[in-house]
Amino acid sequence: MNKDVLKEKESIVKEVNDLVSASGATVVCEYRGLTVKEISDLKKVLKEKEAKASVYKNSLVARATEANAKEFDQYLSGPNLFVFCKDATDGSLKALAKFSRLNEAFKIKGGIIDGKVVDDKYVTTLANLPSREGLLSMLLSVLQAPMRNLAYSLSQVASKK
């Protein structure tokens, strides 16, 4: 094998390994049947969420992830788009799930989230959860409810007297 080709493959393996290590979520998606414009639109949305979407050879990704997760290999067949998200809660999984709903040809296959290999159902479930801000809002309303009820009860007692 040509030394230049070998060095190029080694650099790609290192790049993918670094991306997987730095990412809170790595998702594998099948993009067969999508147009270049549709993929570009998806990449643009993901870039806004600070996520990176790239196509790599499956064999190089398998080599880069073998130290992290050997079960990950089951998702490495066919043409795949690899999405590297800074965090599983940054909105990029929501964007992937929405894009998947709008485009039948795009399928989420699975991924690695926080070092754990997960299937497509897990990724979709996680994507459908409310955002961090939404969850904090729900928590605050639950925490406020007893005080609100107490204030209402006291105002009713005071109004009767």
MARZALUM-478330 format. One line per field, with one value per residue: residue in one letter; residue number from 1; x, y, z of N, C-alpha, C in turn. Coordinates in Angstrom, 2 decimals. Layout:
% MARZALUM-478330
nulum <- (A	...)
rodo <- (NUM	...)
n.xx <- (X	...)
n.yy <- (Y	...)
n.zz <- (Z	...)
ca.xx <- (X	...)
ca.yy <- (Y	...)
ca.zz <- (Z	...)
c.xx <- (X	...)
c.yy <- (Y	...)
c.zz <- (Z	...)
//
This chain:
% MARZALUM-478330
nulum <- (M	N	K	D	V	L	K	E	K	E	S	I	V	K	E	V	N	D	L	V	S	A	S	G	A	T	V	V	C	E	Y	R	G	L	T	V	K	E	I	S	D	L	K	K	V	L	K	E	K	E	A	K	A	S	V	Y	K	N	S	L	V	A	R	A	T	E	A	N	A	K	E	F	D	Q	Y	L	S	G	P	N	L	F	V	F	C	K	D	A	T	D	G	S	L	K	A	L	A	K	F	S	R	L	N	E	A	F	K	I	K	G	G	I	I	D	G	K	V	V	D	D	K	Y	V	T	T	L	A	N	L	P	S	R	E	G	L	L	S	M	L	L	S	V	L	Q	A	P	M	R	N	L	A	Y	S	L	S	Q	V	A	S	K	K)
rodo <- (1	2	3	4	5	6	7	8	9	10	11	12	13	14	15	16	17	18	19	20	21	22	23	24	25	26	27	28	29	30	31	32	33	34	35	36	37	38	39	40	41	42	43	44	45	46	47	48	49	50	51	52	53	54	55	56	57	58	59	60	61	62	63	64	65	66	67	68	69	70	71	72	73	74	75	76	77	78	79	80	81	82	83	84	85	86	87	88	89	90	91	92	93	94	95	96	97	98	99	100	101	102	103	104	105	106	107	108	109	110	111	112	113	114	115	116	117	118	119	120	121	122	123	124	125	126	127	128	129	130	131	132	133	134	135	136	137	138	139	140	141	142	143	144	145	146	147	148	149	150	151	152	153	154	155	156	157	158	159	160	161)
n.xx <- (0.85	0.51	2.47	1.57	-1.20	-1.68	-0.89	-2.82	-5.16	-4.61	-4.65	-7.33	-8.58	-7.60	-8.75	-11.52	-11.61	-10.90	-13.10	-15.25	-14.49	-14.59	-17.24	-20.53	-22.51	-22.65	-24.00	-25.21	-26.39	-28.40	-28.26	-29.06	-30.60	-31.20	-31.06	-28.33	-28.85	-30.71	-29.11	-27.23	-28.86	-29.55	-27.00	-26.51	-28.44	-27.57	-25.06	-25.72	-26.46	-24.07	-23.05	-21.41	-21.56	-20.54	-19.27	-17.71	-15.52	-16.79	-15.12	-12.93	-14.10	-14.90	-12.43	-11.57	-13.37	-13.16	-11.86	-13.55	-16.20	-17.18	-19.63	-20.68	-20.11	-22.21	-23.82	-22.46	-22.78	-23.42	-24.15	-23.27	-23.96	-22.24	-22.90	-21.69	-22.26	-22.07	-23.28	-25.82	-28.10	-28.21	-29.92	-29.39	-30.01	-32.77	-33.11	-32.15	-34.06	-36.39	-35.75	-35.59	-38.25	-39.41	-38.19	-38.32	-36.26	-34.09	-32.56	-32.18	-29.77	-28.39	-26.07	-23.49	-23.85	-22.78	-20.66	-21.91	-23.22	-26.05	-29.36	-31.53	-34.08	-33.59	-32.12	-34.09	-36.06	-34.67	-34.33	-36.93	-37.53	-38.28	-36.53	-33.62	-34.16	-36.94	-37.45	-36.40	-38.17	-40.55	-39.88	-39.57	-42.19	-43.49	-42.26	-43.15	-45.89	-46.93	-46.46	-47.96	-50.52	-50.75	-50.63	-52.97	-54.90	-54.55	-55.25	-57.94	-58.91	-58.36	-60.04	-62.56	-62.74)
n.yy <- (-1.18	2.22	4.67	7.28	7.02	5.36	7.04	9.03	7.59	6.92	9.47	10.12	8.18	8.98	11.54	10.90	9.39	11.37	13.11	11.46	11.03	13.62	14.22	14.35	12.89	10.60	9.92	7.56	7.63	6.60	7.70	7.14	7.83	10.48	13.86	16.00	18.61	18.28	16.99	18.99	20.98	19.74	19.57	22.28	23.02	21.43	22.53	24.98	24.11	23.50	21.02	18.41	17.00	14.34	12.27	9.22	6.46	3.33	1.30	2.73	4.22	2.15	1.20	3.45	3.57	1.18	0.87	2.19	1.14	-1.92	-2.97	-1.13	-1.59	-2.90	-1.00	-0.07	-0.34	0.01	3.21	5.78	8.60	10.40	11.91	14.20	15.30	17.94	17.65	15.55	16.90	19.24	19.96	19.03	16.33	16.47	17.89	15.99	13.94	15.24	15.79	13.19	12.38	13.97	13.15	10.23	8.65	9.06	7.62	7.05	5.11	4.32	4.84	6.37	7.43	9.38	7.55	5.09	2.52	2.85	2.17	3.01	3.62	4.51	6.85	8.36	8.53	10.01	12.33	13.25	14.15	16.90	20.05	21.19	23.68	23.62	21.49	22.58	24.71	23.29	22.07	24.31	25.30	23.24	23.42	25.92	25.62	24.63	26.91	28.86	27.79	27.89	30.67	31.42	30.10	31.41	34.01	33.62	32.95	35.33	37.08	36.24	37.08)
n.zz <- (0.00	-0.74	0.85	1.25	1.01	3.17	5.29	5.00	5.57	8.23	9.37	9.00	10.60	13.09	13.21	13.24	15.60	17.46	17.11	17.95	20.61	21.63	21.38	22.76	21.73	19.09	16.05	13.73	10.48	7.75	4.49	1.93	-1.13	-0.74	-1.92	-2.93	-2.18	-0.09	1.83	2.22	3.31	5.73	6.91	7.25	9.16	11.29	11.71	12.80	15.28	16.32	15.62	13.78	10.60	8.64	5.96	6.10	5.37	6.25	7.26	8.25	10.26	11.91	12.74	14.15	16.25	17.60	20.03	21.75	21.42	20.52	19.77	18.14	15.51	14.20	13.03	10.90	7.95	4.49	2.87	4.98	7.04	9.38	12.40	14.61	17.70	20.03	22.47	23.84	24.40	23.00	20.96	18.44	18.06	18.05	15.68	13.85	14.22	13.40	10.72	9.82	10.08	8.11	5.78	4.17	3.17	4.78	7.51	10.94	12.39	14.72	17.44	19.47	22.65	25.21	25.59	25.45	23.45	21.44	20.13	17.30	18.32	20.92	20.40	19.04	21.04	22.97	21.51	21.36	23.87	26.08	25.79	27.63	28.77	28.70	30.46	32.84	33.17	33.61	36.05	37.71	37.72	39.03	41.51	42.30	42.62	45.24	46.89	45.57	45.85	48.64	49.05	47.69	49.27	51.74	51.00	50.46	52.98	54.31	52.91	53.70	56.28)
ca.xx <- (0.00	1.23	2.66	0.72	-2.56	-1.69	-0.86	-4.13	-6.12	-4.29	-5.11	-8.80	-8.91	-7.33	-9.77	-12.80	-11.45	-10.96	-14.48	-16.08	-14.09	-15.01	-18.69	-21.43	-23.34	-22.28	-25.15	-25.02	-27.63	-28.34	-28.75	-29.28	-31.82	-31.34	-30.36	-27.23	-29.46	-31.29	-28.00	-26.67	-29.79	-29.37	-25.70	-26.64	-29.18	-26.70	-23.98	-26.30	-26.48	-22.67	-22.80	-20.72	-22.01	-19.56	-19.29	-16.42	-15.58	-17.20	-13.98	-12.10	-14.85	-14.82	-11.09	-11.48	-14.26	-13.04	-11.47	-14.70	-17.40	-17.18	-21.02	-20.98	-19.90	-23.46	-24.44	-21.53	-22.95	-24.10	-23.69	-23.63	-23.62	-21.91	-23.18	-20.98	-22.94	-21.35	-24.01	-27.08	-29.22	-27.99	-30.92	-29.03	-30.78	-34.12	-33.03	-32.04	-35.35	-37.33	-35.36	-35.94	-39.71	-39.76	-37.55	-38.38	-35.00	-33.10	-32.86	-31.25	-29.46	-27.93	-24.97	-22.81	-24.23	-22.05	-19.84	-22.74	-23.80	-27.51	-30.05	-32.29	-35.21	-33.04	-31.79	-35.35	-36.69	-33.91	-34.60	-38.30	-37.65	-38.23	-35.19	-33.16	-34.91	-38.31	-37.46	-36.22	-39.43	-41.49	-39.45	-39.89	-43.64	-43.83	-41.79	-43.96	-47.29	-47.35	-46.47	-49.09	-51.73	-50.78	-50.98	-54.38	-55.68	-54.46	-56.02	-59.36	-59.22	-58.34	-61.18	-63.76	-62.75)
ca.yy <- (0.00	3.46	5.30	8.47	6.55	4.87	8.20	9.68	6.78	7.07	10.78	10.07	7.39	9.84	12.59	10.32	9.04	12.63	13.60	10.61	11.28	14.97	14.37	13.73	11.96	10.31	9.23	7.02	7.77	6.19	8.82	6.65	8.34	11.91	14.71	16.79	19.79	17.86	16.75	20.32	21.64	19.09	19.99	23.68	23.01	20.85	23.48	25.97	23.45	23.20	19.61	18.20	15.83	13.98	10.92	8.54	5.04	2.55	0.56	3.66	4.55	0.95	1.19	4.57	3.37	-0.15	0.96	2.69	0.30	-2.93	-3.20	-0.06	-2.10	-3.35	0.11	0.39	-0.96	0.91	4.61	6.38	9.96	10.39	13.20	14.35	16.35	18.36	17.15	14.91	17.79	20.54	20.20	18.40	15.08	16.89	18.24	14.73	13.23	15.99	15.56	11.79	12.33	14.67	12.47	8.78	8.02	9.30	6.76	7.02	3.70	4.12	5.73	6.32	8.58	9.35	6.35	3.88	2.25	2.86	1.91	4.14	3.96	5.30	8.19	9.04	8.83	11.10	13.52	13.73	14.72	18.37	20.63	21.48	24.85	23.17	20.69	23.51	25.43	22.37	21.91	25.53	25.41	22.25	23.95	27.09	25.26	24.65	28.28	29.53	27.27	28.43	32.09	31.48	29.71	32.49	35.16	33.27	33.06	36.75	37.74	35.86	37.81)
ca.zz <- (0.00	-0.86	2.17	1.33	1.26	4.55	6.19	4.89	6.32	9.66	9.82	9.07	11.80	14.26	13.20	13.68	17.01	18.21	17.06	18.81	22.00	22.03	21.21	23.73	20.96	17.71	15.48	12.38	9.71	6.35	3.66	0.57	-1.74	-0.54	-2.88	-2.37	-1.55	1.19	2.76	2.53	4.24	7.03	7.46	7.65	10.42	12.31	11.98	13.72	16.60	16.60	15.35	12.51	9.85	7.60	5.43	6.18	5.05	7.43	7.81	9.01	11.48	12.75	13.34	15.09	17.41	18.18	21.44	22.50	21.41	19.46	19.34	17.19	14.14	13.58	12.31	9.87	6.64	3.57	2.91	6.27	7.43	10.80	13.00	15.88	18.46	21.23	23.63	23.43	24.69	22.35	19.94	17.17	17.94	17.65	14.25	13.11	14.29	12.56	9.34	9.54	9.89	6.87	4.64	4.36	2.78	5.84	8.65	12.06	12.63	16.08	17.75	20.77	23.47	26.47	25.65	25.41	22.14	21.53	18.86	16.74	19.20	22.03	19.87	18.77	22.33	23.56	20.70	21.60	25.22	26.08	25.90	28.99	29.23	28.94	31.70	33.96	33.30	34.27	37.44	38.45	37.92	40.06	42.79	42.65	42.85	46.65	47.40	44.93	46.50	49.99	48.95	47.32	50.45	52.73	50.52	50.61	54.42	54.64	52.30	54.45	57.56)
c.xx <- (0.89	1.31	1.79	-0.73	-2.70	-1.71	-2.20	-5.18	-5.88	-4.79	-6.64	-9.24	-8.69	-8.39	-11.11	-12.73	-11.54	-12.39	-15.39	-15.77	-14.60	-16.52	-19.45	-22.32	-22.79	-23.39	-24.82	-26.37	-27.40	-28.98	-29.03	-30.62	-32.04	-30.59	-29.25	-27.80	-30.04	-30.20	-27.37	-27.55	-29.66	-28.07	-25.77	-27.37	-28.30	-25.56	-24.45	-26.33	-25.08	-22.37	-22.14	-21.23	-21.03	-19.77	-17.86	-16.61	-15.89	-16.03	-13.08	-12.79	-14.80	-13.47	-10.96	-12.29	-14.06	-12.61	-12.65	-15.84	-17.39	-18.60	-21.45	-20.89	-21.19	-24.14	-23.61	-21.64	-23.74	-23.56	-24.19	-23.15	-23.39	-22.09	-22.54	-21.56	-22.14	-21.96	-25.32	-28.28	-29.10	-28.97	-30.60	-29.76	-32.21	-34.14	-32.94	-33.38	-36.38	-37.03	-35.73	-37.44	-40.12	-39.21	-37.49	-37.05	-33.93	-33.49	-31.76	-31.02	-29.10	-26.80	-24.31	-23.20	-23.60	-21.31	-20.60	-23.33	-25.30	-28.11	-30.85	-33.44	-34.75	-32.75	-33.07	-36.06	-36.00	-34.18	-35.97	-38.52	-37.65	-36.79	-34.85	-33.96	-36.35	-38.43	-37.28	-37.49	-40.47	-41.16	-39.81	-41.38	-44.11	-43.41	-42.62	-45.38	-47.68	-47.43	-47.66	-50.40	-51.86	-51.20	-52.45	-55.26	-55.69	-55.27	-57.54	-59.78	-59.29	-59.56	-62.50	-63.84	-62.87)
c.yy <- (1.24	4.15	6.54	8.09	6.07	6.01	8.93	8.92	6.89	8.42	10.82	9.30	8.24	10.94	12.06	9.97	10.29	13.18	12.79	10.88	12.62	15.16	13.70	12.71	11.85	9.47	8.80	7.05	7.28	7.28	8.41	7.19	9.82	12.67	15.46	18.01	19.43	17.62	18.08	21.07	21.06	19.54	21.43	23.78	22.49	21.79	24.57	25.42	23.07	21.70	19.49	16.92	15.58	12.55	10.38	7.10	4.28	1.83	1.47	4.07	3.36	0.89	2.30	4.32	2.03	-0.12	1.38	1.70	-0.67	-3.20	-2.19	-0.55	-2.52	-2.26	0.57	-0.42	-0.01	2.32	5.30	7.82	9.92	11.80	13.22	15.56	16.66	17.73	16.54	15.82	19.14	20.85	19.53	17.07	15.38	17.20	16.97	13.99	13.93	15.75	14.14	11.64	12.93	13.98	10.97	8.10	8.13	8.47	6.87	5.56	3.42	5.09	5.43	7.59	8.40	8.03	5.04	3.72	2.11	2.61	3.14	4.57	4.83	6.73	8.99	9.43	10.02	12.41	14.11	14.26	16.24	18.86	20.88	22.65	24.48	22.37	21.58	24.31	24.57	22.20	23.14	25.68	24.41	22.76	25.14	26.72	25.26	26.07	29.07	29.10	27.81	29.91	32.25	31.15	30.81	33.71	34.88	33.39	34.54	37.47	37.40	36.62	39.23)
c.zz <- (0.00	0.51	2.34	1.64	2.70	5.55	6.18	5.69	7.82	10.18	9.92	10.30	13.04	14.36	13.73	15.16	17.89	18.24	17.98	20.28	22.50	21.99	22.35	23.05	19.55	17.14	14.05	11.67	8.29	5.51	2.22	0.04	-1.53	-1.62	-2.16	-1.64	-0.18	2.23	3.17	3.51	5.64	7.68	7.96	9.00	11.55	12.68	12.94	15.16	17.07	16.52	13.98	11.87	8.72	7.15	5.50	5.74	6.34	8.07	8.65	10.31	12.45	13.46	14.40	16.36	18.10	19.63	22.31	22.56	20.24	18.95	18.28	15.75	13.45	12.76	11.11	8.58	5.76	3.65	4.18	6.38	8.93	11.35	14.39	16.61	19.72	22.47	23.13	23.64	23.97	21.22	18.61	16.99	17.53	16.15	13.40	13.07	13.40	11.08	8.91	9.30	8.55	5.62	4.89	4.07	3.86	7.06	9.70	12.40	14.08	16.36	19.07	21.51	24.84	26.65	25.58	24.01	22.28	20.15	18.44	17.64	20.37	21.57	19.64	20.06	22.99	22.82	20.99	23.01	25.13	26.24	27.37	29.58	29.54	30.22	32.93	34.22	34.01	35.75	38.27	38.69	38.98	41.44	43.24	43.07	44.33	47.23	46.83	45.60	47.92	49.96	48.59	48.52	51.50	52.28	50.63	52.08	54.81	54.05	53.04	55.77	57.31)
//
